[in-house]
Amino acid sequence: MTDCPLFEGDGEVRALLRQLDRSTSPLGHPSGWPPPLTTAVSMVLSSAFPMFVAWGPDLRFLYNDAYAVIMGDKLPGGLGGRFEQIWAEIWPDIAPIVERALSNRSAYFEDLPLTLKRHGYPEEGFFTFSYSPLHDSDGQVGGMYCSVIETTDRVLAERRAAFELKVSDALRPLSSPEEVITRASTLLGMQLNLARVIYGECDAINGTFYVPRDWTNSSVPSLAGMRFALNDFGPSITDPLRAGQVVSASDTRKDPRTVEFANSYGMTAIRSFVAVPLIKGGQLVAFLGLHRADPYSWTKTDIRFARDMAERTWSAVEAARAQAELRTERDRSRDIFDTMAEGFMLMDRHWNVIYMNAEGLRIADMTSAQVLGRKHWNIWPEATDSEAVRMYHRVRASGEAATAEYCQRHPDGDVIWVEVRAYPTSEGGVASFFRDITERKVAEQKLRAADQRKDEFLAMLAHELRNPLAPIAAAADLLKIGKVDEAQVRHSSAIIGRQVAHMTGLVNDLLDVSRVTRGLVTLSKAPVTAQAIVEEAVEQVRPLIELRRQHLTVGVPRVEATVLGDRARLIQVLVNLLNNSAKYPPDQRRIEIRAEVDGQDLVIAVRDEGIGMEAELTTRAFDLFAQAERSSDRSLGGLGLGLALVKHLVELHGGAVSCSSPGLGMGSTFVIRLPLMQAQPVAAERLSTAQPITNNRLKLMVVDDNVDAAEALGMLLAACGHAVIVEHESRRALARALQERPDACLLDIGLPEMDGNELARHLRSRPETSGVVLIAVTGYGQENDRQRSAQAGFNHHLVKPLAVDQLAEILAGVRTGFDE
């Protein structure tokens, strides 16, 4: 096992695997786990997505923690159980699909409904399964594995969208609030399989609510015509309602907020409920209540759906009331419309605008003199063929209300989006309510663009991770053959080392941009010269430039231009830009980096003769995951992280960065501006000389439960001339350390039974090992992980895969400390 964070959790599976490693496999294999199954189980454990393996004649079940959520109340005893017995209730449906997988063919099952026990209550979910055969060592199908995607949100969203359309169609022709409430309650109760839906009208002065009407499924009594005291149902429920909060309870007999008021809930047969308040003028005026006669765990989707339906119902009620008032008191109540947050327009049968309220004039960006008495087509000639006008004609022709969205351009050139609801009038005209939805439309466009960039990023990440895996796999297969000479071994090791370094760089980039964008990076600021950061950045990128045979020109100020900044981070910024300029142009092109003083700023420009950018891309080049269109081989690709990281780091230094390009194929220019500290004559810089790393022999202990990792590190240290002790169990390692007294211990953090931090504390507490140098070797590299290891007594914290030079420098320091 490794202690990579992807393995965090899955404790039950890990424990079972350790047990199986020490005994005969319960799946019938006489010598433990066959290699294909070991590989499949490792794949399941390392996946962040729900997966399971079914193996052997009885299809015994192994799964990861992500899939455990799907198991629900089947979880106890499910691990290692028979597939057919675990899912007996759906086995007739999935048996043909399983049989297909066992016949060496993949199978697919979309949106399978399953009733799960979550949060202690049954809950319906939907899942899509992809089954694939799993072969044994002889190439025969010995089982199968399956990946799972929960589609509950999508299925429910589709159902909700269809239901909302059904509700809109059902409420559209209704003209009275009473009809609206009755129809909406009926539809909602039947859709959610409720026992009762009530509309309670509240009396804030007397603290009561009245139920004018309700809907029931006949399993509970109707509460229509009854009045109740709000506090009879518990202040812990009614007080949040008065504050405008949606409240819910899964079981009124167990919920501490309701158990003391069991009489009221028992009398009304309410076992579980959701209540959505309507607040006006800071007062609770009404609420929509959804009741069940049995316990039920209300999901976030249920509550959001209830809230949306309440808002839709109340909006329809308000519209119905507005229509009634329009028909009966049009001339005496027009001032009401001027206080509305929506625009309102009234047209007669000849399409003349006879009234528009203040909000409507504001949205239209017109005055009443420009609107009143004129035909709609003359006021907005550009809208003659719009969806809104076509909708107006349908309303006139059908006599039914309708809605539409359309884009409107103001005379000053501004473009807005407007949502319109139109209703027929008794005189043959049209009344419309409309509101500005531009902000929502812009947000939707941004979300779609962000989603697209996310998909492109994931595709690129998969590509970038698969590339180094191919040579690693090939080199590993070559070493596995065994018939290789020493040169081939060195060459294979070099390949693996380079590709691991490449993958480590990708992971570091992901973590780095995450820390920077979340504001978790602390800069170590000190005076640093432009000459120093340019020189070191060029030195780091020079191998790539020479490989691509690019022609680099470097220019630095003749005065010492100093900024207050983090030297490493500023070098990282320039390295990212120079890497881009070296990677993307064809070979043998010019690259220029030039630093100069401009007033109070240091300006650094990086120019290349590369692929260039379209104007549209230059406006978003520094956005996270922003990437230009690529060829199918993605040869000109990164992860869309580098420039986003550049922007954030420069801004953390109080500077700014911009980019420009004449167009595709015409190169790009990136300009960084940083606030300057001072400008004075250049002083000759003294180059520091790195201290040589000593190879003096040390006694070292390596502790890691991953046998391969421990043995490989031990062999590496032994090859460097050190005496190495390797252990795989923390308690045995503690006893061995007390006996052997090593100079330094390299401890994995994710050890079973006693983790690395606890082992470090024990070593520090014993006089025999209190002075030993402790080095954490782990896959956990976040700042809080480093803090925990330091608190446990570690001197150093290294993240897998190890940088050999860094480890050698630490070990050299161990010997130096002894010599002093």
C-alpha positions in Angstrom: 0.0 0.0 0.0 1.1 3.5 -0.6 0.0 6.5 1.5 -1.1 8.5 -1.6 -4.2 10.6 -0.6 -6.3 8.6 -3.1 -6.0 5.6 -0.7 -7.3 7.7 2.3 -10.4 5.8 3.4 -11.2 2.4 2.1 -10.2 1.2 5.5 -12.4 -1.9 5.5 -11.0 -3.0 2.1 -7.4 -2.3 3.2 -7.9 -4.4 6.3 -9.4 -7.3 4.3 -6.5 -7.2 1.8 -4.0 -7.3 4.6 -5.8 -10.3 6.1 -5.9 -12.0 2.7 -2.2 -11.4 2.1 -1.6 -13.5 5.3 -3.9 -16.3 4.4 -5.5 -18.2 1.5 -7.8 -16.1 -0.7 -11.5 -16.7 0.1 -12.2 -16.4 -3.6 -10.9 -19.8 -4.3 -7.4 -19.1 -5.6 -5.0 -21.6 -4.0 -2.1 -19.1 -3.8 -3.7 -15.9 -2.7 -4.6 -13.2 -5.2 -3.8 -13.7 -8.9 -2.0 -10.7 -10.4 -4.9 -9.5 -12.6 -7.2 -9.3 -9.6 -4.5 -7.6 -7.6 -4.2 -5.0 -10.3 -8.0 -4.6 -10.5 -8.3 -4.2 -6.7 -5.5 -1.6 -6.7 -7.4 0.2 -9.5 -10.6 0.2 -7.5 -8.9 1.4 -4.3 -7.1 4.2 -6.2 -10.2 5.5 -7.9 -12.0 8.5 -6.5 -15.1 7.3 -8.3 -17.4 4.4 -7.2 -16.1 1.1 -8.4 -16.3 -2.6 -7.5 -14.8 -6.0 -8.5 -16.7 -9.2 -8.6 -14.4 -12.3 -8.8 -14.5 -16.0 -8.9 -17.3 -18.5 -9.6 -19.5 -16.9 -7.0 -18.7 -13.4 -8.0 -17.5 -12.2 -4.6 -17.8 -8.5 -4.1 -14.9 -6.0 -3.4 -15.5 -2.2 -3.6 -14.1 1.2 -2.6 -15.5 3.7 -0.1 -17.0 5.8 -3.0 -19.1 2.7 -3.9 -20.0 2.1 -0.2 -22.4 5.0 -0.3 -24.4 3.0 -2.9 -24.5 -0.1 -0.7 -26.6 1.8 1.9 -28.0 -0.7 4.4 -26.3 -3.6 2.5 -22.9 -2.3 3.7 -22.6 -4.7 6.8 -21.5 -8.0 5.4 -21.3 -6.8 1.8 -17.6 -6.9 1.5 -16.7 -10.4 0.1 -20.3 -11.3 -0.3 -21.9 -12.9 -3.4 -23.0 -10.4 -6.0 -26.3 -12.3 -6.6 -27.2 -12.3 -2.9 -26.1 -8.6 -2.3 -28.4 -7.3 -5.1 -31.0 -10.0 -5.0 -33.9 -7.6 -5.6 -32.5 -6.4 -9.0 -30.6 -9.5 -10.0 -33.2 -10.6 -12.6 -32.7 -7.2 -14.3 -28.9 -7.1 -14.2 -28.2 -10.8 -14.7 -28.2 -10.6 -18.5 -25.8 -7.6 -18.3 -23.5 -9.5 -15.9 -23.6 -12.6 -18.1 -22.6 -10.4 -21.1 -19.5 -9.2 -19.1 -18.7 -12.7 -18.1 -18.9 -13.7 -21.8 -16.0 -11.3 -22.4 -18.1 -8.4 -23.6 -18.6 -5.0 -22.0 -22.0 -4.0 -20.8 -23.8 -0.8 -19.9 -26.8 -0.1 -17.7 -28.1 3.5 -17.6 -30.1 5.3 -14.9 -30.9 2.2 -12.9 -33.2 3.1 -10.0 -32.1 1.9 -6.5 -33.7 2.5 -3.2 -30.9 3.2 -0.7 -30.9 3.8 3.0 -29.1 7.1 3.6 -29.2 9.1 6.7 -31.3 6.3 8.3 -34.2 6.6 5.8 -35.0 5.0 2.4 -34.0 7.2 -0.5 -34.4 6.6 -4.2 -31.3 7.1 -6.4 -30.3 6.5 -10.0 -27.1 5.1 -11.2 -25.3 4.3 -14.5 -23.1 1.2 -14.4 -20.4 0.2 -16.9 -19.4 -3.5 -16.6 -16.2 -5.0 -18.1 -14.7 -8.5 -18.0 -11.7 -9.2 -15.8 -9.3 -11.9 -16.9 -7.2 -14.3 -14.8 -3.6 -15.1 -15.3 -4.5 -17.6 -18.0 -6.4 -15.0 -20.0 -9.8 -16.5 -19.1 -12.7 -14.4 -17.7 -12.5 -14.8 -14.0 -14.7 -12.0 -13.0 -15.7 -8.5 -13.8 -15.2 -4.9 -12.6 -17.7 -2.1 -12.8 -17.5 1.7 -12.6 -20.5 3.7 -11.4 -21.8 7.2 -11.9 -24.7 8.4 -9.8 -27.2 10.1 -12.1 -29.7 11.0 -9.4 -29.3 14.7 -9.8 -29.6 14.6 -13.6 -32.7 12.3 -13.6 -34.4 14.3 -10.9 -33.5 17.5 -12.7 -35.0 16.2 -15.9 -38.2 15.1 -14.1 -38.3 18.4 -12.2 -37.9 20.4 -15.5 -40.8 18.3 -17.1 -42.9 18.8 -14.0 -42.3 22.6 -13.9 -43.3 22.8 -17.6 -46.5 20.8 -16.7 -47.2 23.2 -13.8 -46.7 26.2 -16.0 -49.1 24.8 -18.6 -51.6 23.9 -15.9 -51.5 27.3 -14.1 -51.4 29.5 -17.2 -55.2 29.6 -17.9 -56.2 30.0 -14.3 -57.5 33.5 -13.3 -58.1 33.3 -9.6 -55.6 32.8 -6.7 -57.7 30.0 -5.2 -57.6 28.0 -8.4 -53.9 28.5 -8.7 -53.3 27.2 -5.1 -55.6 24.2 -5.5 -54.1 23.1 -8.8 -50.5 23.6 -7.7 -51.1 21.7 -4.5 -52.6 18.8 -6.3 -49.8 18.6 -8.8 -47.1 18.9 -6.2 -48.7 16.3 -3.9 -49.0 13.7 -6.7 -45.5 14.4 -8.1 -43.7 13.9 -4.7 -46.1 11.2 -3.5 -47.0 13.2 -0.4 -49.8 12.7 2.1 -50.8 16.3 2.3 -50.1 19.8 0.8 -51.4 22.8 2.7 -51.3 26.6 2.1 -51.3 28.3 5.5 -52.3 31.9 5.8 -50.6 33.5 8.9 -51.9 36.1 11.4 -48.7 37.7 12.7 -50.6 39.6 15.4 -52.4 36.6 17.0 -49.6 34.1 16.1 -52.0 31.7 14.3 -52.4 30.3 10.8 -55.5 29.4 8.8 -55.7 26.6 6.2 -58.3 27.8 3.6 -57.7 24.6 1.5 -55.4 21.7 1.1 -54.8 18.5 -0.9 -54.6 15.0 0.7 -54.1 11.5 -0.7 -56.9 10.3 1.6 -54.5 8.6 4.0 -54.5 11.6 6.3 -57.4 14.0 7.3 -57.9 17.3 5.6 -57.1 20.4 7.6 -59.1 22.8 5.3 -61.0 25.4 7.2 -59.1 24.9 10.5 -57.0 27.4 12.4 -54.0 26.6 14.6 -51.6 28.4 16.9 -48.1 28.5 15.3 -46.3 27.8 18.6 -48.3 24.6 19.1 -45.9 23.1 16.6 -42.8 24.2 18.5 -40.9 27.5 18.6 -37.8 25.9 17.1 -39.9 25.3 14.0 -42.0 28.4 13.8 -39.2 30.9 14.7 -37.1 30.1 11.7 -40.2 30.2 9.6 -40.8 33.8 10.8 -37.2 34.6 9.9 -37.8 33.4 6.3 -36.0 30.1 6.6 -37.2 26.8 5.0 -37.6 24.2 7.8 -37.9 20.4 7.6 -38.1 17.4 9.9 -37.5 13.7 9.0 -39.4 12.3 12.0 -41.5 14.4 14.3 -41.4 11.7 17.0 -37.6 11.8 17.2 -36.7 15.3 16.2 -35.7 17.2 19.4 -37.5 20.3 18.0 -40.8 18.5 17.8 -41.0 15.7 20.3 -42.4 18.0 23.0 -45.3 18.9 20.7 -46.2 15.3 19.8 -49.9 16.0 20.4 -50.2 18.6 17.7 -48.2 16.5 15.2 -50.1 13.4 16.1 -53.5 15.1 15.8 -52.7 16.4 12.3 -50.9 13.1 11.3 -47.7 14.9 10.4 -44.7 12.5 10.7 -42.3 14.4 8.4 -42.6 17.7 6.7 -41.1 20.7 4.8 -42.4 24.2 5.3 -41.5 27.1 2.9 -42.3 30.6 4.3 -43.6 33.6 2.4 -42.3 36.9 3.9 -43.7 40.3 3.1 -42.8 43.5 4.8 -40.7 41.5 7.3 -43.7 39.4 8.4 -44.6 35.8 7.9 -47.8 36.0 5.8 -48.1 32.4 4.5 -46.3 29.2 4.1 -46.5 26.1 1.9 -46.4 22.8 3.9 -45.5 19.4 2.5 -46.5 16.5 4.8 -45.8 12.8 4.9 -47.5 10.2 7.3 -44.2 8.3 7.7 -40.6 9.1 8.4 -38.7 10.5 5.4 -35.2 12.0 4.9 -35.8 15.2 2.9 -32.9 15.7 0.6 -31.4 19.0 -0.5 -33.1 18.4 -3.9 -36.5 17.9 -2.2 -36.1 21.1 -0.3 -34.9 23.1 -3.3 -37.8 21.7 -5.3 -40.3 22.6 -2.6 -38.9 26.1 -2.4 -39.0 26.5 -6.2 -42.5 25.3 -6.4 -43.6 27.6 -3.6 -42.0 30.6 -5.4 -43.6 29.5 -8.7 -47.0 29.1 -7.0 -46.8 32.4 -5.2 -45.7 34.1 -8.5 -48.7 32.6 -10.2 -50.9 33.7 -7.4 -49.6 37.2 -7.6 -50.1 37.2 -11.4 -53.6 35.9 -11.0 -54.4 38.6 -8.4 -52.9 41.2 -10.7 -55.1 40.0 -13.6 -58.2 40.2 -11.4 -57.3 43.7 -10.2 -56.5 44.7 -13.8 -60.0 43.6 -14.9 -61.9 45.1 -12.0 -60.0 48.2 -10.9 -57.7 49.1 -13.8 -58.3 52.8 -13.7 -58.2 53.1 -9.9 -55.2 51.0 -9.1 -52.5 51.7 -11.6 -50.3 53.1 -8.9 -49.9 49.6 -7.7 -47.9 48.7 -10.8 -45.5 51.6 -10.2 -44.4 50.0 -7.0 -43.7 46.6 -8.6 -40.2 45.3 -9.1 -41.2 44.1 -12.5 -42.0 46.1 -15.6 -45.7 46.2 -16.7 -47.1 47.2 -20.0 -50.8 47.3 -21.2 -51.6 47.3 -24.9 -55.1 47.7 -26.4 -56.5 45.6 -29.2 -54.8 47.8 -31.8 -51.4 47.2 -30.2 -51.2 50.8 -28.8 -49.4 51.1 -25.5 -51.8 52.6 -23.1 -49.8 52.2 -19.9 -46.3 51.3 -18.8 -45.1 51.5 -15.2 -42.0 53.1 -13.9 -39.9 49.9 -13.8 -41.0 49.2 -17.4 -39.8 52.6 -18.6 -36.5 52.1 -16.8 -35.9 48.7 -18.4 -36.9 50.1 -21.9 -34.7 53.2 -21.3 -37.5 55.4 -22.5 -39.9 58.1 -21.2 -43.7 57.9 -21.0 -43.9 60.4 -23.8 -41.9 58.2 -26.1 -44.2 55.2 -25.4 -47.8 56.0 -24.5 -50.3 56.1 -27.4 -47.9 54.6 -29.9 -48.0 51.2 -31.5 -45.6 48.6 -30.2 -44.1 48.1 -33.8 -43.4 51.8 -34.1 -41.7 52.0 -30.7 -39.5 48.9 -31.2 -39.4 48.2 -35.0 -36.4 45.9 -34.5 -38.5 43.6 -32.3 -41.2 43.0 -35.0 -39.8 39.5 -35.7 -38.7 38.7 -32.1 -39.9 35.8 -30.0 -41.7 38.3 -27.7 -43.8 39.7 -30.5 -44.6 36.2 -31.8 -45.7 35.3 -28.3 -48.0 38.4 -28.1 -49.8 37.2 -31.2 -50.2 33.7 -29.8 -51.7 35.2 -26.6 -54.2 37.2 -28.6 -55.1 34.2 -30.8 -55.4 31.6 -28.1 -56.6 33.7 -25.2 -54.0 31.9 -22.9 -51.0 33.3 -21.1 -47.5 32.7 -22.4 -43.9 33.5 -21.6 -40.8 34.4 -23.8 -37.3 35.7 -23.5 -35.7 38.0 -26.0 -32.7 40.3 -26.5 -33.3 44.0 -26.8 -30.8 46.6 -28.0 -31.1 50.2 -26.6 -30.6 53.2 -28.7 -27.3 53.8 -27.0 -26.1 50.4 -28.1 -26.5 48.5 -24.8 -27.9 45.0 -25.1 -30.2 43.5 -22.4 -32.1 40.3 -22.1 -35.8 40.5 -21.0 -38.2 37.8 -19.7 -41.8 38.6 -20.6 -45.1 37.1 -19.3 -48.1 38.1 -21.3 -51.9 37.7 -20.5 -55.0 38.5 -22.6 -57.3 41.2 -21.5 -61.1 41.1 -21.7 -61.1 43.9 -24.2 -58.9 42.0 -26.7 -55.6 43.6 -25.7 -52.5 42.2 -24.0 -51.0 42.9 -20.6 -47.3 41.9 -20.1 -45.0 41.7 -17.1 -41.3 41.8 -17.9 -38.0 41.9 -16.1 -34.3 42.4 -16.9 -32.5 39.0 -16.8 -29.3 40.2 -18.4 -27.2 39.4 -15.3 -28.6 35.9 -15.2 -27.9 35.4 -19.0 -24.3 36.6 -18.6 -23.8 34.3 -15.6 -25.2 31.4 -17.7 -22.8 32.2 -20.5 -19.9 32.3 -18.1 -20.9 29.0 -16.6 -21.1 27.4 -20.0 -17.7 28.8 -20.9 -16.2 27.7 -17.6 -17.7 24.2 -18.1 -16.2 24.0 -21.5 -12.8 25.0 -20.2 -13.1 22.5 -17.5 -13.8 19.7 -20.0 -10.8 20.8 -22.2 -8.6 20.9 -19.1 -9.6 17.3 -18.0 -9.0 16.0 -21.5 -5.6 17.7 -21.6 -4.8 16.4 -18.1 -5.6 12.8 -19.1 -3.4 13.2 -22.2 -0.5 14.7 -20.2 -0.7 11.9 -17.6 -0.9 9.1 -20.1 2.1 10.3 -22.1 4.7 9.6 -19.3 2.9 6.4 -18.3 3.7 4.8 -21.7 7.5 4.9 -21.4 7.4 4.0 -17.7 5.3 0.9 -18.6 7.7 0.0 -21.4 10.8 0.4 -19.3 9.2 -1.6 -16.5 8.3 -4.4 -18.9 11.9 -4.4 -20.2 13.3 -4.7 -16.7 10.7 -7.5 -15.9 12.1 -9.6 -18.8 15.4 -9.9 -16.9 17.6 -10.4 -20.0 19.0 -6.9 -20.0 22.5 -5.7 -19.6 23.8 -2.9 -17.3 23.5 -0.2 -20.0 19.9 -1.1 -20.7 19.1 -1.0 -16.9 20.7 2.5 -16.7 18.8 3.6 -19.7 15.5 2.2 -18.4 16.1 3.8 -15.0 16.8 7.1 -16.7 13.6 6.9 -18.7 11.6 6.1 -15.5 13.3 8.9 -13.6 12.6 11.5 -16.3 8.9 10.6 -16.7 8.4 10.5 -12.9 9.9 13.9 -12.7 7.5 15.1 -15.5 4.5 13.7 -13.7 5.7 15.2 -10.4 5.9 18.5 -12.1 2.3 18.2 -13.3 1.1 17.4 -9.8 3.1 20.2 -8.4 1.6 22.7 -10.9 -1.9 21.6 -9.9 -1.2 22.0 -6.2 0.7 25.2 -6.8 -2.1 27.0 -8.7 -4.6 25.7 -6.1 -2.7 27.2 -3.2 -2.0 30.5 -5.0 -5.6 31.0 -6.2 -7.0 30.2 -2.8 -4.6 32.7 -1.2 -2.6 30.1 0.7 0.8 31.2 -0.5 3.0 33.3 1.7 5.7 35.2 -0.1 9.2 35.4 1.4 10.0 39.0 0.3 13.4 40.4 0.1 15.2 42.8 -2.2 16.0 41.1 -5.5 17.5 42.5 -8.6 16.1 42.2 -12.1 19.5 41.0 -13.3 19.4 38.1 -10.8 15.9 36.8 -11.6 16.4 37.1 -15.4 19.8 35.3 -15.2 18.5 32.4 -13.1 15.3 32.0 -15.2 17.3 31.9 -18.4 19.6 29.3 -16.9 16.7 27.0 -16.0 15.2 27.2 -19.4 18.4 27.1 -21.4 18.4 23.3 -22.0 14.9 23.5 -23.6 16.0 26.5 -25.7 19.1 24.6 -26.9 17.1 21.5 -27.6 14.7 23.5 -29.8 17.6 25.5 -31.3 15.9 28.7 -30.5 17.9 32.0 -30.6 17.6 33.8 -27.3 18.4 37.5 -26.7 18.7 38.8 -23.2 18.6 42.4 -22.1 18.9 43.8 -18.6 19.1 47.4 -17.2 22.5 49.1 -16.9 21.4 50.2 -13.4 20.7 47.8 -10.6 16.9 47.6 -10.7 15.7 46.1 -7.4 12.2 45.0 -6.4 10.9 43.7 -3.1 9.7 40.2 -3.8 10.0 36.4 -3.4 13.0 35.5 -5.5 11.9 31.9 -6.2 8.4 33.0 -7.2 9.6 35.7 -9.5 12.0 33.3 -11.2 9.0 30.8 -11.5 7.0 33.5 -13.3 9.8 34.1 -15.9 10.5 30.4 -16.3 6.8 29.8 -17.1 6.8 32.6 -19.8 10.1 31.5 -21.3 9.0 27.8 -21.3 5.9 28.9 -23.3 8.1 30.8 -25.8 10.5 27.9 -26.2 7.8 25.2 -26.6 5.3 26.7 -29.0 7.3 28.3 -31.8 8.9 26.1 -34.5 12.6 25.4 -34.1 15.2 28.0 -34.7 13.0 31.0 -34.0 13.9 34.2 -32.0 13.0 34.7 -28.3 13.7 37.9 -26.5 13.6 38.7 -22.8 14.3 42.3 -21.9 14.1 44.1 -18.5 14.1 47.8 -18.3 13.2 50.6 -15.8 10.1 52.6 -16.7 9.6 55.4 -14.1 8.8 53.7 -10.8 8.3 50.3 -12.4 10.5 47.4 -13.5 9.1 46.2 -16.9 10.1 42.7 -18.1 8.9 41.7 -21.6 9.1 38.2 -23.2 8.6 38.2 -26.9 8.7 35.2 -29.3 8.0 34.3 -33.0 5.7 31.5 -32.1 2.1 30.5 -32.9 0.6 33.8 -31.7 -3.0 34.2 -30.5 -6.3 35.4 -31.8 -7.5 38.7 -30.2 -10.3 36.8 -28.4 -7.7 34.6 -26.6 -5.5 37.5 -25.4 -8.5 38.8 -23.4 -8.7 35.5 -21.4 -5.2 34.0 -21.7 -4.6 34.4 -17.9 -7.9 32.7 -16.9 -7.7 29.3 -15.2 -7.8 26.4 -17.7 -7.8 28.9 -20.6 -6.4 27.1 -23.7 -6.3 27.7 -27.4 -7.8 25.2 -29.9 -5.4 22.3 -30.4 -4.8 19.6 -32.8 -6.0 16.0 -32.0 -2.5 15.0 -30.7 -2.5 18.0 -28.3 1.1 18.5 -29.2 0.9 22.2 -28.4 -0.8 21.9 -25.0 -0.4 22.5 -21.4 -2.8 22.3 -18.6 -4.0 25.9 -18.8 -2.4 26.6 -15.5 0.9 28.3 -16.2 -0.4 31.8 -17.2 -3.1 31.8 -14.5 -0.2 31.1 -12.0 1.8 33.9 -13.5 -1.0 36.4 -13.1 -1.7 35.5 -9.5 2.0 35.6 -8.5 2.6 38.9 -10.2 -0.5 40.4 -8.6 0.7 39.1 -5.1 3.8 41.3 -5.7 1.6 44.3 -6.4 2.3 44.2 -10.2 0.4 43.5 -13.3 0.8 41.3 -16.4 -0.6 41.6 -19.9 -0.3 39.9 -23.3 -0.6 40.9 -26.9 -0.3 39.3 -30.3 -0.7 40.6 -33.9 -2.5 37.4 -34.8 -2.0 33.7 -35.4 1.5 32.7 -36.5 2.8 36.2 -35.7 4.2 35.6 -32.2 3.2 36.9 -28.8 4.5 39.4 -26.2 4.0 39.1 -22.4 4.8 42.2 -20.3 5.2 42.2 -16.5 5.3 45.4 -14.5 6.6 45.3 -10.9 6.9 48.3 -8.4 10.6 49.3 -8.2 12.5 49.8 -5.0 15.6 51.6 -6.3 17.8 52.2 -9.3 21.6 52.6 -8.7 24.8 51.6 -10.5 25.4 47.9 -10.9 27.6 46.2 -8.3 29.5 43.1 -9.3 27.4 40.1 -8.0 29.0 37.4 -6.0 27.8 34.0 -6.9 27.3 31.6 -4.1 29.0 28.2 -4.2 26.9 25.2 -3.3 28.3 23.1 -0.5 29.5 19.7 -1.6 27.4 16.8 -0.4 29.2 14.4 1.8 29.0 10.7 1.2 30.1 9.6 4.7 28.6 6.4 5.9 25.4 6.6 8.1 23.3 4.0 9.8 19.8 4.6 8.4 16.4 3.0 9.1 13.6 3.0 6.4 10.1 2.3 7.6 7.3 1.9 5.0 4.4 -0.7 4.8 4.7 -0.6 1.0 7.3 -3.4 0.7 8.4 -2.3 -2.8 8.8 1.3 -1.9 10.8 0.5 1.3 13.1 -2.0 -0.5 13.7 0.3 -3.4 14.7 3.2 -1.1 16.8 0.9 1.0 18.7 -0.3 -2.0 19.3 3.3 -3.2 20.7 4.3 0.2 22.8 1.2 0.4 24.2 1.9 -3.0 25.3 5.4 -1.7 27.4 3.6 0.9 25.1 3.8 4.0 24.2 1.0 6.3 20.4 0.5 5.9 17.8 -1.2 8.1 14.4 -1.8 6.5 11.1 -2.4 8.4 7.5 -2.5 7.4 5.6 -2.5 10.8 5.8 0.5 13.1 6.0 -1.4 16.4 8.7 -3.7 15.2 10.5 -0.6 13.8 10.4 1.1 17.2 11.9 -1.9 19.0 14.6 -2.2 16.3 15.4 1.5 16.5 15.9 1.3 20.3 18.3 -1.6 19.8 20.2 -0.3 16.7 20.2 3.4 17.5 20.3 4.7 13.8 21.7 8.1 12.9 18.5 8.9 10.9 15.0 7.4 10.3 13.0 7.8 7.1 9.4 7.1 8.1 6.3 6.8 6.0 3.4 8.7 7.5 0.5 6.4 6.5 1.6 3.3 8.4 -1.1 0.9 9.8 -1.7 0.5 13.5 0.7 3.3 14.6 1.1 6.0 11.9 4.4 7.7 11.2 3.6 10.8 13.4 2.9 8.6 16.4 6.1 6.6 15.8 8.1 9.8 15.7 6.7 10.9 19.0 7.7 7.5 20.6 11.2 7.8 19.2 11.6 11.4 20.5 10.3 10.3 24.0 13.0 7.5 24.5 16.5 8.5 25.5 18.1 6.0 23.2 16.5 7.7 20.1 15.7 11.2 21.3 18.5 12.7 19.2 17.9 10.8 16.0 17.2 12.8 12.8 13.6 12.1 11.7 12.7 12.4 8.0 9.0 12.1 6.9 8.7 10.4 3.5 5.1 10.7 2.5 2.5 11.4 -0.3 0.9 14.1 1.9 2.4 17.5 1.0 -0.1 20.1 2.1 0.9 22.8 4.6 -1.2 21.3 7.4 0.5 17.9 6.8 3.9 19.5 7.2 2.7 21.3 10.4 1.5 17.9 11.9 4.8 16.2 11.1 6.8 19.1 12.6 4.7 18.9 15.8 5.3 15.1 16.0 9.1 15.8 16.0 10.2 15.3 12.4 13.2 17.4 11.3 12.4 17.2 7.6 9.3 16.5 5.5 9.8 15.0 2.0 7.0 14.3 -0.5 7.0 11.2 -2.7 8.5 10.7 -5.2 11.7 11.7 -3.5 14.2 14.1 -5.0 17.4 12.2 -4.6 19.6 15.4 -4.5 17.4 16.9 -1.7 17.7 13.7 0.3 21.4 13.5 -0.2 21.8 17.1 1.0 19.8 16.3 4.1 21.9 13.2 4.9 25.1 15.2 4.3 23.8 17.7 6.9 23.2 14.8 9.3 26.9 13.8 9.1 28.0 17.5 9.3 26.1 17.9 12.5 27.9 14.9 14.0 31.3 16.2 13.0 30.6 19.6 14.7 
